[in-house]
Amino acid sequence: MGFKENLKAELSGQDILVKELAARTGISKRTLDNYLRDKNSSPTAENAVRIARALGVTVEYLVTGTQSQETDSME
């Protein structure tokens, strides 16, 4: 799975609406909708980090669907 599918799955699994994620990240709802709809729309590194932090996951997980065995502090 790619970023779009992993983001959708994480939002669904955590029962978070796109507008809630927008409020948590400071990323516009329209931009987040584009990430979720458009196969060719990828976030900037900064936005990927914001989304990952808001969801409590790593950027690696959002991009690849897997977690690294090593856990690095993102803070």
Secondary structure as GFF3:
##gff-version 3
##sequence-region A 1 75
A	DSSP	alpha_helix	3	14	.	.	.	ID=ss1
A	DSSP	alpha_helix	18	25	.	.	.	ID=ss2
A	DSSP	alpha_helix	29	37	.	.	.	ID=ss3
A	DSSP	alpha_helix	45	55	.	.	.	ID=ss4
A	DSSP	alpha_helix	59	64	.	.	.	ID=ss5
###
